[in-house]
Every structure is written in structure tokens, then in C-alpha cells.
């Protein structure tokens, strides 16, 4: 007999810096969600769709749930996490194999009691003593009746097939929600802005990335060619100077690296211009955050 087709929404949640976005990109096989070594790189909810024989996963990547620093922007990101947990079929809780923290338990407390939860214990490749993993797995098992606990490495691809198999077991029997060739619910304008923002997180120090946001002023497509004009908004004049760099070298590096990612995902040539403007207080009010797409 043919096995029933399964499909559903799978929220990927966890505290900041546990590798949620890296895991999403690995699962779907494409770079959709931006990553960096800095916490709170992800600010938006984004869907990544994987269609395998007999099953379709609709993964929902979320910002890291912030429990330490309060701001209007962080409050909005935390709200995105809560909303993503409403009505999903499965939750993937991502934790760091190196340590479990009270913040991890706070994320667990957000998950509805009836929702199946698969734990991805990430970064096992970074453990120096593999024996240290066993006590953490035992501790996790006390937190909740999880559907499965799977040690993985999103960086190396370790145990990802096993993780997908465990998620699939908890998905409902249902037809596919999207066409097989659909990768995400986000359009190319959004992805272009995110790629620019990612490079800022990767190339700049600790202050500037958290004070920036990116808007797309122009997005024109001529066949396989895309002409894109992006604006990076900062809060202070000094931040603009740091982002530009000497002779504009830093912003040129941001644009060059972002353009390469766009060309890989979009499958065509990209002409990208990136400008930097000061917009004081862009993250201070709900009205401004809404205009910025948060």
C-alpha cells in the first residue's frame, strides 16, 4: 500500500545564536534566511518549503526569542515568534549542544502543550568531549514529553536526514500546501534587502549592524537581469561613516558580497547599488517600524 502524503507547517524556534537560520537553509537546500555569528541577525519570520517524495515541509524560521534586552524592535520580533507558534503542526526546538540555559526553557514554555516538539541539539561537531552530550540529552528529556531529540550539526549537515524523518512522523496526513518548485513565501525584494543586511552583520562591528535596516528603492527585472537600488538606514552620522568606510571601501564590500548571493539565488545577473542614509529613531516607534516592514 502507498504511504499517505504528509504536509504541514514546522516552526523553528530557539533562543538567539543557536543556529536556527543555518538549519533552515540546510533543510531546504537554499540560502533563504540570513546568518552571521552575531545574535539577533534574523528579524523577520520567513518560510522555507521543502518538497520530498511523500511529504512537504513548510518550515517557519523565526527570530531568536529575546529575554534580556527590551526594545520596540525586540518586542516585535518576540511577537513574531509567538505568532509563528500558533496553528503550526510541529515545532523544532533548536538548542546548543554546548549548554542549556534558562532562556531555552523560556522558549519551551511558549510552545502550546498539544503541539509535537522535535528537539534539534545543534553544533555537536563543536563539542570537544562527546560524552558531555549525554547529560544534556537526559536533562532535555525532563523538560517535556518531546516527540524526538536529535543531535545535529547544521554547519556540517550531520543527522539532518534523521531530523527530517522525525519531523515527518508528526506531520498530519494532508495534500501539499505549495507547488513542488516553490521555495519561500517571500519575494525577491525582501530577499535582496536581507542579503544586504547580512553582509553588514558580517563585515561591521557590534554597534552598527543593530542600528541599521535596509529598504529597496528600485527593483527592475529585464529578462534574467535585475537592477536593484538598496538604501541602508542608520541612526547616527558616525554610523554612516563607519558603514561607508575609507573611500567607500566597506559599503562596496557589502554590495559585492550581497550581489553574489542574489545572483546565486535569483539565477541571473544583478546590478546592485547601495546607498547609506541617516534616519534617526527609525526603530523607536511602532509607526516607524511598520513603515520599515517590521
C-alpha positions as CSV (number, residue, x, y, z in Angstrom):
1,X,0.0,0.0,0.0
2,X,1.1,3.5,-0.7
3,X,2.0,5.6,2.4
4,X,-0.2,8.6,2.9
5,X,1.1,12.0,1.9
6,X,2.0,14.3,4.7
7,X,2.4,18.1,4.9
8,X,2.3,20.9,7.4
9,X,3.9,23.9,9.0
10,X,7.0,23.4,11.1
11,X,8.1,26.3,13.3
12,X,11.9,26.5,14.0
13,X,12.3,28.2,17.4
14,X,15.0,28.8,19.9
15,X,17.0,31.5,21.8
16,X,19.4,33.7,19.8
17,X,22.6,32.2,18.3
18,X,21.6,28.5,18.3
19,X,21.7,28.2,14.5
20,X,18.0,28.3,13.5
21,X,18.6,30.1,10.2
22,X,21.6,27.9,9.3
23,X,19.4,24.9,9.9
24,X,16.6,26.2,7.8
25,X,18.9,26.8,4.9
26,X,20.3,23.3,5.2
27,X,16.9,21.7,5.3
28,X,15.6,23.4,2.2
29,X,18.9,23.3,0.3
30,X,19.0,27.0,-0.5
31,X,20.1,30.2,1.3
32,X,16.9,31.9,2.2
33,X,17.5,33.1,5.8
34,X,20.5,35.3,6.5
35,X,23.1,34.2,9.0
36,X,26.0,35.6,11.0
37,X,27.9,34.9,14.2
38,X,26.2,37.8,15.9
39,X,23.0,37.2,17.8
40,X,19.6,38.5,16.6
41,X,20.6,38.6,12.9
42,X,17.2,37.3,12.0
43,X,14.5,39.9,12.4
44,X,11.7,38.5,10.2
45,X,9.6,35.4,10.0
46,X,10.4,33.6,6.8
47,X,9.0,30.4,5.3
48,X,11.2,27.8,3.5
49,X,9.5,25.0,1.7
50,X,10.9,21.5,1.1
51,X,9.0,19.1,-1.1
52,X,10.3,15.5,-0.8
53,X,8.6,12.3,-2.1
54,X,5.5,11.7,0.1
55,X,6.0,14.8,2.3
56,X,6.1,18.6,2.1
57,X,7.7,20.6,5.0
58,X,6.7,24.2,5.3
59,X,9.5,25.5,7.7
60,X,8.9,28.7,9.5
61,X,12.1,30.4,10.6
62,X,11.8,32.9,13.4
63,X,13.9,35.5,15.2
64,X,15.7,34.3,18.4
65,X,13.4,34.8,21.4
66,X,14.9,37.7,23.3
67,X,14.6,37.6,27.1
68,X,17.4,40.0,28.1
69,X,17.2,43.2,26.1
70,X,13.9,45.0,25.7
71,X,13.2,47.5,22.8
72,X,10.3,48.1,20.5
73,X,12.1,46.2,17.8
74,X,12.8,43.2,20.0
75,X,9.2,43.2,21.3
76,X,8.1,43.0,17.6
77,X,10.5,40.1,17.0
78,X,9.3,38.3,20.1
79,X,5.7,38.8,18.9
80,X,6.7,37.2,15.6
81,X,7.9,34.1,17.5
82,X,4.7,33.8,19.5
83,X,2.5,34.2,16.3
84,X,4.6,31.6,14.5
85,X,3.7,29.0,17.1
86,X,0.0,29.5,16.7
87,X,-1.5,26.8,14.5
88,X,1.7,25.0,13.4
89,X,1.7,21.3,13.1
90,X,5.2,20.6,14.6
91,X,7.8,22.7,16.4
92,X,11.5,22.2,16.0
93,X,13.2,23.5,19.1
94,X,16.9,24.3,18.4
95,X,19.3,24.3,21.4
96,X,23.1,24.5,21.6
97,X,24.8,21.2,22.4
98,X,27.4,23.1,24.4
99,X,25.0,24.4,27.0
100,X,21.4,24.6,28.0
101,X,20.2,27.9,29.6
102,X,17.2,29.3,31.3
103,X,16.4,31.1,28.1
104,X,15.9,27.7,26.4
105,X,13.3,26.8,29.0
106,X,11.5,30.1,28.4
107,X,11.2,29.2,24.8
108,X,9.8,25.8,25.7
109,X,7.2,27.4,27.9
110,X,5.9,29.3,24.8
111,X,5.1,26.2,22.9
112,X,1.4,25.0,23.2
113,X,1.2,21.8,25.2
114,X,-0.5,19.8,22.5
115,X,2.0,20.6,19.7
116,X,4.5,17.9,18.9
117,X,8.1,19.1,19.5
118,X,11.3,17.7,17.9
119,X,14.5,19.0,19.6
120,X,17.5,19.6,17.3
121,X,20.5,19.6,19.6
122,X,22.8,21.7,17.3
123,X,26.5,22.2,17.0
124,X,27.5,18.7,18.1
125,X,30.5,19.0,15.8
126,X,31.9,21.7,18.1
127,X,31.9,19.5,21.2
128,X,35.4,18.6,22.4
129,X,34.1,15.8,24.7
130,X,31.3,13.9,23.1
131,X,30.5,12.3,26.4
132,X,29.3,15.7,27.6
133,X,26.3,15.4,25.3
134,X,24.6,12.6,27.2
135,X,23.8,14.6,30.4
136,X,22.3,17.4,28.3
137,X,20.1,14.9,26.4
138,X,19.0,13.5,29.8
139,X,18.2,17.0,31.1
140,X,16.2,17.9,28.0
141,X,14.1,14.7,28.4
142,X,12.9,16.1,31.8
143,X,11.6,19.3,30.3
144,X,8.8,18.0,28.3
145,X,7.5,14.9,26.5
146,X,9.3,15.6,23.3
147,X,8.4,13.7,20.1
148,X,12.2,13.2,19.5
149,X,15.6,14.5,20.5
150,X,18.1,14.5,17.6
151,X,21.7,15.7,17.9
152,X,22.7,17.5,14.7
153,X,25.2,19.8,13.1
154,X,23.5,22.4,10.8
155,X,27.0,23.6,9.8
156,X,28.2,20.1,8.7
157,X,24.9,18.5,7.8
158,X,25.2,15.8,10.4
159,X,22.0,13.9,11.2
160,X,19.8,16.1,9.1
161,X,18.1,13.2,7.3
162,X,17.3,11.7,10.7
163,X,15.8,15.1,11.9
164,X,13.6,15.3,8.8
165,X,12.4,11.8,9.3
166,X,11.4,12.6,12.9
167,X,9.6,15.8,11.9
168,X,7.7,13.9,9.1
169,X,6.3,11.4,11.6
170,X,4.4,14.2,13.4
171,X,3.1,15.9,10.3
172,X,-0.6,15.3,9.5
173,X,-1.8,13.4,6.5
174,X,-2.7,16.2,4.1
175,X,-2.1,17.3,0.5
176,X,0.8,19.6,-0.4
177,X,0.3,23.2,0.5
178,X,2.5,24.7,-2.2
179,X,3.7,23.7,-5.7
180,X,6.8,21.5,-5.7
181,X,9.0,24.2,-7.1
182,X,8.1,26.9,-4.5
183,X,10.9,27.7,-2.2
184,X,9.6,30.6,0.0
185,X,6.7,32.9,0.7
186,X,9.0,35.9,0.4
187,X,9.5,37.9,-2.8
188,X,12.9,38.8,-4.3
189,X,12.7,42.4,-3.0
190,X,12.6,41.1,0.6
191,X,15.4,38.6,0.0
192,X,17.6,41.3,-1.7
193,X,17.3,43.6,1.4
194,X,18.1,40.7,3.7
195,X,21.3,39.8,1.8
196,X,22.5,43.4,2.1
197,X,21.7,43.4,5.8
198,X,23.5,40.1,6.3
199,X,26.7,41.4,4.9
200,X,26.5,44.4,7.3
201,X,26.3,42.0,10.2
202,X,29.2,40.0,8.9
203,X,31.6,42.9,8.0
204,X,30.9,45.5,10.6
205,X,31.5,45.6,14.4
206,X,29.0,45.2,17.2
207,X,27.3,48.6,17.1
208,X,26.4,49.4,13.5
209,X,24.5,46.2,12.4
210,X,21.9,46.6,15.2
211,X,21.3,50.2,14.3
212,X,20.6,49.5,10.6
213,X,17.8,48.4,8.4
214,X,17.6,48.1,4.6
215,X,15.0,49.2,2.2
216,X,14.7,48.5,-1.6
217,X,14.0,51.7,-3.5
218,X,14.1,50.2,-7.0
219,X,13.8,46.6,-8.3
220,X,13.6,46.2,-12.0
221,X,13.8,43.0,-14.0
222,X,14.8,42.8,-17.7
223,X,14.8,39.1,-18.6
224,X,17.3,37.4,-16.3
225,X,18.9,40.8,-15.4
226,X,17.9,42.6,-12.2
227,X,18.7,46.2,-11.4
228,X,18.4,46.9,-7.7
229,X,18.9,50.0,-5.6
230,X,19.1,49.4,-1.9
231,X,19.2,52.0,0.9
232,X,20.8,51.3,4.3
233,X,19.3,53.4,7.1
234,X,21.4,54.2,10.2
235,X,20.5,56.2,13.3
236,X,23.7,58.4,13.6
237,X,26.0,60.2,11.3
238,X,29.0,58.4,12.8
239,X,27.5,55.1,12.0
240,X,27.1,56.2,8.4
241,X,30.8,57.0,8.2
242,X,31.7,53.6,9.7
243,X,29.4,51.8,7.2
244,X,30.9,53.7,4.2
245,X,34.5,53.0,5.3
246,X,37.6,54.8,3.9
247,X,36.9,55.8,0.4
248,X,33.6,53.8,0.4
249,X,35.5,50.5,0.7
250,X,33.2,48.9,3.3
251,X,29.9,49.6,1.6
252,X,31.5,48.4,-1.7
253,X,32.4,45.1,0.0
254,X,28.8,44.8,1.4
255,X,27.4,45.4,-2.1
256,X,29.7,43.0,-3.8
257,X,29.1,40.1,-1.4
258,X,25.3,40.7,-1.4
259,X,25.2,40.8,-5.2
260,X,26.9,37.4,-5.4
261,X,24.3,35.8,-3.1
262,X,21.5,37.4,-5.1
263,X,22.9,36.1,-8.4
264,X,23.1,32.6,-7.0
265,X,19.6,32.5,-5.7
266,X,17.9,34.5,-8.4
267,X,19.7,32.7,-11.2
268,X,20.8,35.8,-13.2
269,X,22.9,38.9,-13.4
270,X,22.4,41.6,-10.8
271,X,23.4,45.3,-10.9
272,X,23.2,46.5,-7.3
273,X,23.6,50.0,-5.9
274,X,23.7,50.5,-2.2
275,X,23.3,53.9,-0.5
276,X,23.6,54.9,3.2
277,X,21.3,57.4,4.8
278,X,20.8,58.7,8.3
279,X,17.2,58.2,9.7
280,X,17.2,59.0,13.4
281,X,14.9,56.9,15.6
282,X,13.8,54.5,12.9
283,X,13.4,51.7,15.5
284,X,11.9,53.8,18.3
285,X,8.2,54.0,17.4
286,X,5.6,51.4,16.2
287,X,4.7,53.6,13.3
288,X,8.3,53.8,12.0
289,X,8.9,50.1,12.5
290,X,5.7,49.4,10.5
291,X,6.9,51.6,7.6
292,X,10.2,49.7,7.7
293,X,8.4,46.4,7.3
294,X,8.6,45.1,10.9
